[in-house]
Amino acid sequence: MKSTYIIVINPDSELSPEQLFNEVLELNADVAVKCTCFGVMIEGEEEETSKVISHVRRRYPYDVFVKLRGYPINDKRVCRAYRGGGPRPGFHQLEAEFRLLPLISEALKALEGVEVIEVLPAKVEGKPIKAKELEEVVRRVLGG
């Protein structure tokens, strides 16, 4: 089954959409690639798109973010030329997310080397936990 993804570049990154576009092309993956102002779109069979996404995420762990796109590349339903102009569906959401990427990138960098604690679902016994008990649990988990 074909899927289309948009790989969005952190605006604080030195990586340009053109550089990412060329790098994806050099992978020789069986995907269609389109350069956009936010990054690149890739489209192809899931196995091929997964290879590209894995490579890009490994190479640029804090600079690229991947999102499944609802429409294929060059779909006339979202093309402004066929719709009579205006923003594409989802553009405003993508633009809002794009502005948050520098913060997300910094948060991911801050987590590097931090031990991840698996959180298991709580067993509900029918009574709420008291604040003091919760504080004690948090102290034990955080080691303080």
N, CA, C and O atoms as a MOPAC input file, in Angstrom:
PM7 MOZYME 1SCF
protein

 N      0.84000 1    -1.18500 1     0.00000 1
 C      0.00000 1     0.00000 1     0.00000 1
 C      0.88200 1     1.24500 1     0.00000 1
 O      1.84900 1     1.32900 1     0.75800 1
 N      0.55000 1     2.19200 1    -0.83800 1
 C      1.32500 1     3.42400 1    -0.91300 1
 C      0.93700 1     4.37200 1     0.21000 1
 O     -0.23100 1     4.48800 1     0.58000 1
 N      1.93900 1     5.03700 1     0.73400 1
 C      1.74600 1     6.05100 1     1.76400 1
 C      2.53000 1     7.28700 1     1.37800 1
 O      3.54000 1     7.21100 1     0.67800 1
 N      2.05100 1     8.42700 1     1.84600 1
 C      2.73400 1     9.69100 1     1.60100 1
 C      3.06700 1    10.31800 1     2.94500 1
 O      2.21200 1    10.42500 1     3.82400 1
 N      4.31300 1    10.72900 1     3.09100 1
 C      4.77800 1    11.36500 1     4.32300 1
 C      5.38300 1    12.72100 1     3.99000 1
 O      5.92900 1    12.92600 1     2.90500 1
 N      5.27700 1    13.63500 1     4.93600 1
 C      5.99500 1    14.88600 1     4.82900 1
 C      7.07100 1    14.86800 1     5.90800 1
 O      6.79000 1    14.61200 1     7.07900 1
 N      8.29400 1    15.14100 1     5.50200 1
 C      9.41900 1    15.21800 1     6.43100 1
 C      9.69800 1    16.69800 1     6.61500 1
 O     10.19100 1    17.36800 1     5.70800 1
 N      9.38000 1    17.19400 1     7.78600 1
 C      9.47800 1    18.62400 1     8.08200 1
 C     10.80800 1    18.89300 1     8.77500 1
 O     11.20700 1    18.16900 1     9.68700 1
 N     11.48300 1    19.93900 1     8.33200 1
 C     12.78400 1    20.29800 1     8.88800 1
 C     12.60600 1    21.37400 1     9.96000 1
 O     11.89900 1    22.36000 1     9.75400 1
 N     13.25200 1    21.17100 1    11.09600 1
 C     13.27100 1    22.16500 1    12.17100 1
 C     13.76800 1    23.49500 1    11.58700 1
 O     14.83200 1    23.52600 1    10.96800 1
 N     13.02300 1    24.59100 1    11.76800 1
 C     13.45600 1    25.85700 1    11.18200 1
 C     14.78600 1    26.37900 1    11.73500 1
 O     15.42100 1    27.22100 1    11.10100 1
 N     15.21500 1    25.89800 1    12.89800 1
 C     16.50600 1    26.30100 1    13.45900 1
 C     17.66900 1    25.47300 1    12.91400 1
 O     18.82400 1    25.73300 1    13.25200 1
 N     17.37800 1    24.49600 1    12.08800 1
 C     18.39800 1    23.60900 1    11.54600 1
 C     19.15400 1    24.29000 1    10.40900 1
 O     18.63200 1    25.18000 1     9.73800 1
 N     20.38500 1    23.85400 1    10.21300 1
 C     21.15900 1    24.32200 1     9.06800 1
 C     20.83600 1    23.50600 1     7.81400 1
 O     21.25100 1    23.86500 1     6.71200 1
 N     20.09700 1    22.41300 1     7.98600 1
 C     19.68700 1    21.56600 1     6.87400 1
 C     18.62000 1    22.29400 1     6.05500 1
 O     17.66300 1    22.82800 1     6.61500 1
 N     18.78200 1    22.31500 1     4.74400 1
 C     17.79000 1    22.96700 1     3.88000 1
 C     16.91600 1    21.91400 1     3.21100 1
 O     17.32300 1    20.75800 1     3.09300 1
 N     15.71700 1    22.29900 1     2.77300 1
 C     14.88600 1    21.34700 1     2.04000 1
 C     15.58000 1    20.79000 1     0.79900 1
 O     15.40300 1    19.62000 1     0.46000 1
 N     16.36300 1    21.61900 1     0.12700 1
 C     17.06700 1    21.16600 1    -1.06500 1
 C     18.10800 1    20.10100 1    -0.72500 1
 O     18.24600 1    19.11300 1    -1.44600 1
 N     18.84500 1    20.30200 1     0.37800 1
 C     19.83800 1    19.31000 1     0.79600 1
 C     19.16800 1    17.98300 1     1.13200 1
 O     19.63800 1    16.92000 1     0.72800 1
 N     18.05600 1    18.05600 1     1.88000 1
 C     17.33400 1    16.84000 1     2.24400 1
 C     16.78800 1    16.15200 1     0.99700 1
 O     16.85900 1    14.92900 1     0.88000 1
 N     16.24500 1    16.92900 1     0.07000 1
 C     15.72900 1    16.39800 1    -1.19200 1
 C     16.81500 1    15.61100 1    -1.92600 1
 O     16.59000 1    14.47900 1    -2.35400 1
 N     17.99400 1    16.21800 1    -2.06600 1
 C     19.09900 1    15.55000 1    -2.75800 1
 C     19.55400 1    14.28900 1    -2.02700 1
 O     19.87100 1    13.27900 1    -2.65500 1
 N     19.58200 1    14.35400 1    -0.71200 1
 C     20.00200 1    13.18000 1     0.06000 1
 C     19.01500 1    12.02500 1    -0.10900 1
 O     19.42600 1    10.87200 1    -0.23900 1
 N     17.73100 1    12.32700 1    -0.10800 1
 C     16.71700 1    11.27800 1    -0.31400 1
 C     16.86700 1    10.68200 1    -1.71200 1
 O     16.76300 1     9.46800 1    -1.88200 1
 N     17.10800 1    11.52300 1    -2.70300 1
 C     17.30600 1    11.01300 1    -4.06500 1
 C     18.51000 1    10.07900 1    -4.14000 1
 O     18.46700 1     9.07200 1    -4.84600 1
 N     19.57900 1    10.40200 1    -3.42000 1
 C     20.80200 1     9.59500 1    -3.44200 1
 C     20.62000 1     8.22200 1    -2.79900 1
 O     21.44100 1     7.32800 1    -3.00600 1
 N     19.55600 1     8.04900 1    -2.02500 1
 C     19.29800 1     6.75000 1    -1.39900 1
 C     18.83600 1     5.70900 1    -2.41300 1
 O     18.85200 1     4.51100 1    -2.13200 1
 N     18.43000 1     6.16700 1    -3.58200 1
 C     17.93700 1     5.27400 1    -4.64000 1
 C     16.76800 1     4.40800 1    -4.17400 1
 O     16.60500 1     3.27500 1    -4.62700 1
 N     15.96700 1     4.94300 1    -3.27700 1
 C     14.77100 1     4.22800 1    -2.82700 1
 C     13.68300 1     4.40200 1    -3.87900 1
 O     13.65800 1     5.39800 1    -4.60200 1
 N     12.80400 1     3.44300 1    -3.95300 1
 C     11.71100 1     3.49500 1    -4.92900 1
 C     10.57300 1     4.34500 1    -4.36400 1
 O      9.49900 1     3.83700 1    -4.04300 1
 N     10.83100 1     5.65200 1    -4.25100 1
 C      9.84400 1     6.59800 1    -3.74100 1
 C      9.81500 1     7.83200 1    -4.63200 1
 O     10.81400 1     8.18500 1    -5.26000 1
 N      8.66200 1     8.47900 1    -4.67800 1
 C      8.55500 1     9.78500 1    -5.31800 1
 C      8.93700 1    10.81800 1    -4.26500 1
 O      8.57400 1    10.67200 1    -3.09800 1
 N      9.66200 1    11.85400 1    -4.66000 1
 C     10.13000 1    12.87300 1    -3.71800 1
 C      9.75900 1    14.23300 1    -4.26800 1
 O      9.93200 1    14.50300 1    -5.45700 1
 N      9.24700 1    15.09100 1    -3.39600 1
 C      8.91700 1    16.46200 1    -3.78500 1
 C      9.44900 1    17.40900 1    -2.72300 1
 O      9.22300 1    17.20100 1    -1.53000 1
 N     10.14500 1    18.43400 1    -3.14600 1
 C     10.69700 1    19.43700 1    -2.23300 1
 C      9.60000 1    20.45200 1    -1.90300 1
 O      8.86400 1    20.88100 1    -2.79200 1
 N      9.48900 1    20.83200 1    -0.63900 1
 C      8.52200 1    21.84000 1    -0.21300 1
 C      9.24700 1    22.88200 1     0.63800 1
 O     10.42600 1    22.72400 1     0.95600 1
 N      8.54000 1    23.93300 1     0.99900 1
 C      9.16100 1    24.95400 1     1.83800 1
 C      9.40400 1    24.44500 1     3.25600 1
 O     10.23900 1    25.00600 1     3.96500 1
 N      8.70200 1    23.40400 1     3.68900 1
 C      8.86300 1    22.84500 1     5.02600 1
 C      9.87500 1    21.70300 1     5.07900 1
 O     10.39000 1    21.38200 1     6.15000 1
 N     10.16200 1    21.09300 1     3.94200 1
 C     11.05700 1    19.94300 1     3.89600 1
 C     10.85400 1    19.18200 1     2.60800 1
 O     11.00300 1    19.74500 1     1.52400 1
 N     10.51200 1    17.89400 1     2.71100 1
 C     10.22700 1    17.08900 1     1.52000 1
 C      9.03100 1    16.18900 1     1.78600 1
 O      8.71400 1    15.85900 1     2.92900 1
 N      8.37900 1    15.80300 1     0.70100 1
 C      7.34000 1    14.78400 1     0.76700 1
 C      7.88800 1    13.55200 1     0.07000 1
 O      8.56800 1    13.65100 1    -0.95100 1
 N      7.58500 1    12.39600 1     0.62900 1
 C      7.96300 1    11.13800 1    -0.01600 1
 C      6.72000 1    10.27500 1    -0.13700 1
 O      5.83200 1    10.30900 1     0.71500 1
 N      6.67600 1     9.50200 1    -1.21200 1
 C      5.51700 1     8.64600 1    -1.45400 1
 C      5.98900 1     7.34000 1    -2.06300 1
 O      6.79900 1     7.32500 1    -2.99000 1
 N      5.47600 1     6.25300 1    -1.53200 1
 C      5.81900 1     4.94300 1    -2.06800 1
 C      5.25800 1     3.85300 1    -1.18600 1
 O      4.48700 1     4.09800 1    -0.25900 1
 N      5.67300 1     2.63400 1    -1.50900 1
 C      5.24700 1     1.49400 1    -0.70200 1
 C      5.83700 1     1.64000 1     0.70100 1
 O      6.91000 1     2.21600 1     0.87700 1
 N      5.13900 1     1.12300 1     1.67200 1
 C      5.51900 1     1.30200 1     3.07900 1
 C      6.95000 1     0.85600 1     3.37600 1
 O      7.65400 1     1.50900 1     4.14600 1
 N      7.37700 1    -0.23400 1     2.78100 1
 C      8.73400 1    -0.73300 1     3.01700 1
 C      9.78300 1     0.28800 1     2.54500 1
 O     10.78300 1     0.51300 1     3.22600 1
 N      9.55400 1     0.89300 1     1.39600 1
 C     10.49200 1     1.87300 1     0.84200 1
 C     10.46500 1     3.18700 1     1.62700 1
 O     11.51600 1     3.75800 1     1.91900 1
 N      9.27600 1     3.66000 1     1.96400 1
 C      9.20000 1     4.91800 1     2.72300 1
 C      9.80400 1     4.73700 1     4.11400 1
 O     10.40600 1     5.66500 1     4.65400 1
 N      9.64600 1     3.55500 1     4.69000 1
 C     10.23300 1     3.28500 1     6.00600 1
 C     11.74600 1     3.35000 1     5.97100 1
 O     12.37000 1     3.84900 1     6.90800 1
 N     12.34700 1     2.84700 1     4.89000 1
 C     13.81000 1     2.91200 1     4.73600 1
 C     14.27500 1     4.37100 1     4.71900 1
 O     15.23500 1     4.73900 1     5.39700 1
 N     13.58200 1     5.18700 1     3.93600 1
 C     13.95700 1     6.60300 1     3.83200 1
 C     13.79500 1     7.29400 1     5.17600 1
 O     14.68700 1     8.01800 1     5.61700 1
 N     12.66400 1     7.07400 1     5.82500 1
 C     12.39400 1     7.72000 1     7.11500 1
 C     13.42300 1     7.29100 1     8.15300 1
 O     13.91500 1     8.12300 1     8.91500 1
 N     13.75300 1     6.00000 1     8.19200 1
 C     14.75500 1     5.52000 1     9.15900 1
 C     16.10800 1     6.17600 1     8.91700 1
 O     16.77800 1     6.59000 1     9.86300 1
 N     16.50500 1     6.26900 1     7.67400 1
 C     17.79400 1     6.89000 1     7.34900 1
 C     17.81500 1     8.35700 1     7.78300 1
 O     18.76200 1     8.81200 1     8.42300 1
 N     16.77600 1     9.07600 1     7.43100 1
 C     16.71800 1    10.51200 1     7.72500 1
 C     16.66900 1    10.76000 1     9.23700 1
 O     17.32000 1    11.67600 1     9.73900 1
 N     15.90800 1     9.95500 1     9.95100 1
 C     15.82700 1    10.13100 1    11.41600 1
 C     17.15900 1     9.81800 1    12.09800 1
 O     17.55500 1    10.50200 1    13.04200 1
 N     17.85100 1     8.77500 1    11.61500 1
 C     19.16800 1     8.44600 1    12.17800 1
 C     20.16600 1     9.56700 1    11.92800 1
 O     20.94000 1     9.92700 1    12.81500 1
 N     20.14800 1    10.10900 1    10.73600 1
 C     21.12400 1    11.13100 1    10.34500 1
 C     20.83900 1    12.49600 1    10.98000 1
 O     21.76900 1    13.23200 1    11.31100 1
 N     19.56300 1    12.83300 1    11.14900 1
 C     19.18000 1    14.14700 1    11.68100 1
 C     18.16000 1    13.97400 1    12.82100 1
 O     16.99800 1    14.34900 1    12.66100 1
 N     18.57200 1    13.42000 1    13.95300 1
 C     17.60600 1    13.07900 1    15.00500 1
 C     16.86500 1    14.27800 1    15.61700 1
 O     15.76100 1    14.11300 1    16.13800 1
 N     17.44600 1    15.46100 1    15.56300 1
 C     16.79800 1    16.62900 1    16.16800 1
 C     16.35300 1    17.65100 1    15.13200 1
 O     15.82300 1    18.70600 1    15.48000 1
 N     16.56700 1    17.34000 1    13.87500 1
 C     16.27900 1    18.32000 1    12.83100 1
 C     15.10800 1    17.96500 1    11.93100 1
 O     14.59000 1    18.83600 1    11.23300 1
 N     14.67700 1    16.70900 1    11.92800 1
 C     13.56600 1    16.32700 1    11.05500 1
 C     12.45200 1    15.65700 1    11.85700 1
 O     12.69300 1    14.95100 1    12.83700 1
 N     11.25000 1    15.90200 1    11.41100 1
 C     10.06500 1    15.33800 1    12.03900 1
 C      9.15100 1    14.84300 1    10.92300 1
 O      8.96200 1    15.52800 1     9.91800 1
 N      8.59100 1    13.65900 1    11.10200 1
 C      7.85500 1    12.98700 1    10.03600 1
 C      6.37500 1    12.94300 1    10.37300 1
 O      5.97500 1    12.67200 1    11.50500 1
 N      5.57600 1    13.21900 1     9.34700 1
 C      4.13000 1    13.23000 1     9.53100 1
 C      3.47400 1    12.53900 1     8.33100 1
 O      3.82600 1    12.81300 1     7.18300 1
 N      2.53300 1    11.65400 1     8.59900 1
 C      1.76900 1    11.01200 1     7.53300 1
 C      0.89000 1    12.06300 1     6.87200 1
 O      0.23500 1    12.84600 1     7.56000 1
 N      0.86900 1    12.08800 1     5.56000 1
 C      0.08000 1    13.07900 1     4.82500 1
 C     -1.19100 1    12.41000 1     4.33000 1
 O     -1.16900 1    11.24900 1     3.92100 1
 N     -2.27600 1    13.12600 1     4.36800 1
 C     -3.57000 1    12.56300 1     3.99300 1
 C     -3.80900 1    12.44000 1     2.50000 1
 O     -4.72900 1    11.73700 1     2.08100 1
 N     -2.99400 1    13.11400 1     1.68200 1
 C     -3.20200 1    13.10600 1     0.24200 1
 C     -1.90900 1    12.72200 1    -0.47000 1
 O     -0.81800 1    13.02600 1     0.01300 1
 N     -2.03000 1    12.05400 1    -1.61900 1
 C     -0.82500 1    11.75300 1    -2.39500 1
 C     -0.18800 1    13.03700 1    -2.93600 1
 O     -0.83100 1    14.08500 1    -2.98900 1
 N      1.06800 1    12.93900 1    -3.33000 1
 C      1.74400 1    14.06200 1    -3.97600 1
 C      0.98700 1    14.41200 1    -5.25900 1
 O      0.56000 1    13.51800 1    -5.98900 1
 N      0.82200 1    15.68400 1    -5.53100 1
 C      0.15100 1    16.20900 1    -6.73900 1
 C     -1.32500 1    15.81800 1    -6.85000 1
 O     -1.85800 1    15.72300 1    -7.95600 1
 N     -1.97200 1    15.59700 1    -5.73700 1
 C     -3.40100 1    15.27400 1    -5.74300 1
 C     -4.19800 1    16.53200 1    -6.10900 1
 O     -4.03400 1    17.57900 1    -5.48300 1
 N     -5.04200 1    16.42500 1    -7.10500 1
 C     -5.80900 1    17.58800 1    -7.57800 1
 C     -6.80900 1    18.10100 1    -6.54400 1
 O     -7.22800 1    19.25700 1    -6.61100 1
 N     -7.19200 1    17.26300 1    -5.59900 1
 C     -8.15100 1    17.71300 1    -4.57700 1
 C     -7.56800 1    18.78300 1    -3.66200 1
 O     -8.31900 1    19.57100 1    -3.08500 1
 N     -6.24400 1    18.82800 1    -3.51700 1
 C     -5.62500 1    19.82900 1    -2.65100 1
 C     -4.75800 1    20.81900 1    -3.42300 1
 O     -4.17100 1    21.72300 1    -2.82700 1
 N     -4.67300 1    20.65700 1    -4.73500 1
 C     -3.86900 1    21.56100 1    -5.55600 1
 C     -4.56900 1    22.90600 1    -5.67100 1
 O     -5.74000 1    22.97500 1    -6.04500 1
 N     -3.84800 1    23.97200 1    -5.34800 1
 C     -4.44300 1    25.31200 1    -5.38100 1
 C     -4.87400 1    25.71700 1    -6.78300 1
 O     -5.83600 1    26.46900 1    -6.93700 1
 N     -4.18700 1    25.23700 1    -7.79400 1
 C     -4.55500 1    25.57900 1    -9.17300 1
 C     -5.95700 1    25.06600 1    -9.51700 1
 O     -6.69900 1    25.71500 1   -10.25500 1
 N     -6.30900 1    23.90200 1    -8.97900 1
 C     -7.62800 1    23.32200 1    -9.25100 1
 C     -8.68300 1    23.80000 1    -8.25600 1
 O     -9.87500 1    23.79400 1    -8.56200 1
 N     -8.24900 1    24.21000 1    -7.07500 1
 C     -9.19900 1    24.65100 1    -6.04100 1
 C     -9.48200 1    26.14500 1    -6.11100 1
 O    -10.36200 1    26.63800 1    -5.40500 1
 N     -8.75800 1    26.86600 1    -6.94500 1
 C     -8.99800 1    28.30200 1    -7.07600 1
 C     -8.20500 1    29.14300 1    -6.09400 1
 O     -8.62100 1    30.25100 1    -5.75300 1
 N     -7.07000 1    28.63800 1    -5.63400 1
 C     -6.20900 1    29.41100 1    -4.74600 1
 C     -6.46900 1    29.12700 1    -3.28000 1
 O     -7.20600 1    28.20600 1    -2.93100 1
 N     -5.85100 1    29.93300 1    -2.42700 1
 C     -6.00000 1    29.77500 1    -0.98000 1
 C     -5.07300 1    28.70800 1    -0.43000 1
 O     -4.43200 1    27.98100 1    -1.18800 1
 N     -5.00200 1    28.61600 1     0.88900 1
 C     -4.11800 1    27.62000 1     1.50800 1
 C     -4.64800 1    26.20100 1     1.31000 1
 O     -5.85400 1    25.97900 1     1.19400 1
 N     -3.73300 1    25.26400 1     1.27600 1
 C     -4.11800 1    23.85500 1     1.16600 1
 C     -4.73700 1    23.38900 1     2.47900 1
 O     -4.43500 1    23.94900 1     3.53300 1
 N     -5.60500 1    22.36400 1     2.43500 1
 C     -6.12900 1    21.79800 1     3.67700 1
 C     -4.97500 1    21.29600 1     4.54700 1
 O     -4.09800 1    20.58300 1     4.05900 1
 N     -4.97100 1    21.65700 1     5.81200 1
 C     -3.93900 1    21.23400 1     6.73600 1
 C     -2.75300 1    22.16600 1     6.81800 1
 O     -1.88400 1    21.98500 1     7.67000 1
 N     -2.69700 1    23.18400 1     5.92700 1
 C     -1.54700 1    24.08600 1     5.91600 1
 C     -1.39600 1    24.82500 1     7.24000 1
 O     -0.29100 1    24.91300 1     7.77400 1
 N     -2.48800 1    25.35300 1     7.77200 1
 C     -2.39500 1    26.13200 1     9.00600 1
 C     -1.95400 1    25.27700 1    10.18700 1
 O     -1.21300 1    25.75000 1    11.04900 1
 N     -2.39900 1    24.02400 1    10.23700 1
 C     -1.97100 1    23.10900 1    11.29700 1
 C     -0.47700 1    22.82100 1    11.16900 1
 O      0.25200 1    22.85900 1    12.16000 1
 N     -0.02500 1    22.53600 1     9.95600 1
 C      1.39100 1    22.25800 1     9.72200 1
 C      2.24900 1    23.47200 1    10.07400 1
 O      3.32400 1    23.33000 1    10.65700 1
 N      1.77700 1    24.64900 1     9.72200 1
 C      2.51800 1    25.87100 1    10.03100 1
 C      2.64800 1    26.06900 1    11.54100 1
 O      3.70700 1    26.46800 1    12.02500 1
 N      1.58000 1    25.79500 1    12.28400 1
 C      1.61900 1    25.91700 1    13.74800 1
 C      2.59100 1    24.90300 1    14.35100 1
 O      3.36200 1    25.24000 1    15.24900 1
 N      2.55700 1    23.66600 1    13.86100 1
 C      3.48000 1    22.63800 1    14.34700 1
 C      4.92600 1    23.00100 1    14.00200 1
 O      5.83000 1    22.78200 1    14.80800 1
 N      5.14100 1    23.55000 1    12.82100 1
 C      6.47000 1    23.93900 1    12.34900 1
 C      7.10500 1    24.94800 1    13.31500 1
 O      8.30100 1    24.87000 1    13.59700 1
 N      6.31300 1    25.88200 1    13.81500 1
 C      6.83100 1    26.90000 1    14.73600 1
 C      7.23900 1    26.29800 1    16.08300 1
 O      8.05100 1    26.88600 1    16.79700 1
 N      6.69000 1    25.14100 1    16.43800 1
 C      7.01700 1    24.48900 1    17.71200 1
 C      8.24900 1    23.58100 1    17.62700 1
 O      8.78100 1    23.17100 1    18.65900 1
 N      8.69900 1    23.26700 1    16.43600 1
 C      9.78400 1    22.29700 1    16.27800 1
 C     11.08000 1    22.67800 1    16.99400 1
 O     11.74000 1    21.78600 1    17.52800 1
 N     11.48600 1    23.96400 1    17.03600 1
 C     12.70200 1    24.27200 1    17.80100 1
 C     12.58200 1    23.89000 1    19.27600 1
 O     13.55700 1    23.43400 1    19.87400 1
 N     11.41200 1    24.06900 1    19.86400 1
 C     11.20700 1    23.69500 1    21.26900 1
 C     11.25000 1    22.17300 1    21.44100 1
 O     11.84400 1    21.66700 1    22.39300 1
 N     10.63000 1    21.46700 1    20.53300 1
 C     10.62100 1    20.00500 1    20.59800 1
 C     12.03800 1    19.47000 1    20.42500 1
 O     12.44800 1    18.54500 1    21.12500 1
 N     12.77900 1    20.05200 1    19.49600 1
 C     14.15900 1    19.64300 1    19.26300 1
 C     15.00500 1    19.82900 1    20.51700 1
 O     15.77100 1    18.93800 1    20.88600 1
 N     14.87400 1    20.97100 1    21.17000 1
 C     15.63800 1    21.23200 1    22.39700 1
 C     15.23900 1    20.26000 1    23.50600 1
 O     16.09300 1    19.80600 1    24.26800 1
 N     13.96300 1    19.94400 1    23.60000 1
 C     13.50300 1    18.99400 1    24.61800 1
 C     14.09000 1    17.60500 1    24.35900 1
 O     14.49600 1    16.92300 1    25.29900 1
 N     14.13900 1    17.18600 1    23.10700 1
 C     14.72100 1    15.88400 1    22.77200 1
 C     16.21100 1    15.84400 1    23.10100 1
 O     16.71100 1    14.84300 1    23.61300 1
 N     16.91700 1    16.93200 1    22.80600 1
 C     18.34600 1    17.00100 1    23.13400 1
 C     18.54600 1    16.91800 1    24.64600 1
 O     19.48300 1    16.27300 1    25.11500 1
 N     17.66000 1    17.57500 1    25.41300 1
 C     17.77000 1    17.56800 1    26.87000 1
 C     17.52600 1    16.17100 1    27.43700 1
 O     18.04100 1    15.83600 1    28.50400 1
 N     16.74900 1    15.36200 1    26.73300 1
 C     16.45300 1    14.00200 1    27.20000 1
 C     17.55400 1    13.01000 1    26.88000 1
 O     17.56000 1    11.89800 1    27.40900 1
 N     18.48200 1    13.39700 1    26.02200 1
 C     19.53900 1    12.46700 1    25.63600 1
 C     20.32300 1    12.02400 1    26.86900 1
 O     20.78600 1    12.85500 1    27.65100 1
 N     20.46300 1    10.73700 1    27.03400 1
 C     21.18800 1    10.20200 1    28.17600 1
 C     20.33300 1    10.04300 1    29.42800 1
 O     20.80000 1     9.48700 1    30.42200 1
 N     19.09800 1    10.51800 1    29.39700 1
 C     18.21600 1    10.38400 1    30.55100 1
 C     17.62600 1     8.98300 1    30.54400 1
 O     17.17100 1     8.49500 1    29.50900 1
 N     17.63600 1     8.34300 1    31.69800 1
 C     17.09000 1     7.00100 1    31.81100 1
 C     15.57000 1     7.05400 1    31.67800 1
 O     14.90200 1     7.84500 1    32.34400 1
 N     15.04200 1     6.20400 1    30.81300 1
 C     13.60600 1     6.14100 1    30.60700 1
 C     13.02500 1     5.12100 1    31.57500 1
 O     13.49900 1     3.98700 1    31.64900 1
 N     12.00900 1     5.52100 1    32.30800 1
 C     11.36800 1     4.65500 1    33.28700 1
 C     10.05400 1     4.15700 1    32.70100 1
 O      9.22000 1     4.94700 1    32.25700 1
 N      9.88200 1     2.84900 1    32.70400 1
 C      8.63000 1     2.29000 1    32.20000 1
 C      7.53700 1     2.51900 1    33.23400 1
 O      7.68800 1     2.18300 1    34.40900 1
 N      6.44700 1     3.08900 1    32.77900 1
 C      5.32000 1     3.35300 1    33.66200 1
 C      4.25200 1     2.30200 1    33.38900 1
 O      3.73800 1     2.19000 1    32.27600 1
 N      3.93500 1     1.54600 1    34.41400 1
 C      2.92000 1     0.50400 1    34.28700 1
 C      1.56800 1     1.06300 1    34.68000 1
 O      1.49100 1     1.96400 1    35.51500 1
 N      0.51500 1     0.55200 1    34.10100 1
 C     -0.81100 1     1.03800 1    34.45700 1
 C     -1.09700 1     0.77400 1    35.94500 1
 O     -0.75000 1    -0.27700 1    36.48200 1
 N     -1.72600 1     1.73700 1    36.58000 1
 C     -2.05300 1     1.59800 1    37.99500 1
 C     -3.23700 1     0.64600 1    38.15700 1
 O     -4.13800 1     0.59900 1    37.32000 1
 N     -3.21100 1    -0.10100 1    39.23900 1
 C     -4.34100 1    -0.96400 1    39.55100 1
 C     -5.33500 1    -0.13700 1    40.36800 1
 O     -4.99700 1     0.40500 1    41.42100 1
 N     -6.52700 1    -0.05600 1    39.87800 1
 C     -7.56100 1     0.73100 1    40.55800 1
 C     -8.25500 1    -0.15100 1    41.57800 1
 O     -8.81300 1    -1.19500 1    41.24000 1
 N     -8.21400 1     0.28100 1    42.82600 1
 C     -8.82300 1    -0.48600 1    43.90400 1
 C    -10.10400 1     0.16400 1    44.40900 1
 O    -10.68300 1    -0.29600 1    45.39400 1
 N    -10.54500 1     1.20500 1    43.76300 1
 C    -11.79900 1     1.81500 1    44.15000 1
 C    -11.66700 1     3.01300 1    45.07600 1
 O    -12.66700 1     3.66200 1    45.38100 1
 N    -10.45100 1     3.32300 1    45.53400 1
 C    -10.30400 1     4.49600 1    46.39100 1
 C     -9.19400 1     5.38800 1    45.83700 1
 O     -8.19000 1     4.88700 1    45.32900 1
 N     -9.36900 1     6.69000 1    45.93200 1
 C     -8.34000 1     7.59600 1    45.41600 1
 C     -7.09300 1     7.57100 1    46.31200 1
 O     -7.18300 1     7.31000 1    47.51200 1
 N     -5.94700 1     7.84400 1    45.71400 1
 C     -4.70600 1     7.88500 1    46.47800 1
 C     -4.59600 1     9.24700 1    47.16500 1
 O     -4.98500 1    10.27100 1    46.60500 1
 N     -4.06600 1     9.24100 1    48.36900 1
 C     -3.90900 1    10.47900 1    49.11400 1
 C     -2.66700 1    11.21500 1    48.62000 1
 O     -1.71900 1    10.58600 1    48.15000 1
 N     -2.66700 1    12.53300 1    48.72500 1
 C     -1.56600 1    13.36300 1    48.24300 1
 C     -0.24000 1    12.95100 1    48.87000 1
 O      0.77500 1    12.89700 1    48.17700 1
 N     -0.22900 1    12.66000 1    50.15800 1
 C      1.01100 1    12.25700 1    50.84300 1
 C      1.54900 1    10.95400 1    50.27200 1
 O      2.75700 1    10.80800 1    50.08700 1
 N      0.65600 1     9.99900 1    49.99000 1
 C      1.07600 1     8.73000 1    49.40500 1
 C      1.66600 1     8.95400 1    48.01500 1
 O      2.66800 1     8.33800 1    47.65300 1
 N      1.04100 1     9.83500 1    47.24100 1
 C      1.52800 1    10.14800 1    45.90700 1
 C      2.91100 1    10.80100 1    45.97100 1
 O      3.79400 1    10.46700 1    45.18200 1
 N      3.09400 1    11.71300 1    46.89300 1
 C      4.39600 1    12.36000 1    47.07500 1
 C      5.46800 1    11.32000 1    47.39000 1
 O      6.58400 1    11.39900 1    46.87500 1
 N      5.13000 1    10.34700 1    48.23400 1
 C      6.08800 1     9.30300 1    48.61000 1
 C      6.45900 1     8.44800 1    47.39600 1
 O      7.62700 1     8.10100 1    47.22100 1
 N      5.49200 1     8.11300 1    46.57200 1
 C      5.74600 1     7.32900 1    45.36500 1
 C      6.68000 1     8.11300 1    44.43900 1
 O      7.63400 1     7.55400 1    43.90000 1
 N      6.41100 1     9.37700 1    44.26000 1
 C      7.23500 1    10.21400 1    43.38000 1
 C      8.65700 1    10.29400 1    43.92800 1
 O      9.61400 1    10.19000 1    43.16000 1
 N      8.81400 1    10.47400 1    45.22700 1
 C     10.15500 1    10.53600 1    45.84100 1
 C     10.93100 1     9.23000 1    45.59100 1
 O     12.11900 1     9.25500 1    45.26900 1
 N     10.23600 1     8.08700 1    45.74600 1
 C     10.90500 1     6.80300 1    45.54600 1
 C     11.33100 1     6.61700 1    44.08900 1
 O     12.42900 1     6.13600 1    43.80700 1
 N     10.45800 1     7.00100 1    43.18400 1
 C     10.75900 1     6.84200 1    41.75100 1
 C     11.92500 1     7.74900 1    41.34400 1
 O     12.81300 1     7.33100 1    40.60100 1
 N     11.91500 1     8.96700 1    41.82500 1
 C     12.96500 1     9.91900 1    41.46500 1
 C     14.21700 1     9.78200 1    42.30800 1
 O     15.21300 1    10.46200 1    42.06300 1
 N     14.17000 1     8.92300 1    43.27900 1
 C     15.34200 1     8.66900 1    44.10400 1
 C     15.66200 1     9.77700 1    45.08800 1
 O     16.82200 1     9.95200 1    45.46100 1
 N     14.68700 1    10.50800 1    45.50500 1
 C     14.95600 1    11.63300 1    46.42400 1
 C     14.19100 1    11.50400 1    47.63800 1
 O     14.28900 1    12.35500 1    48.52300 1

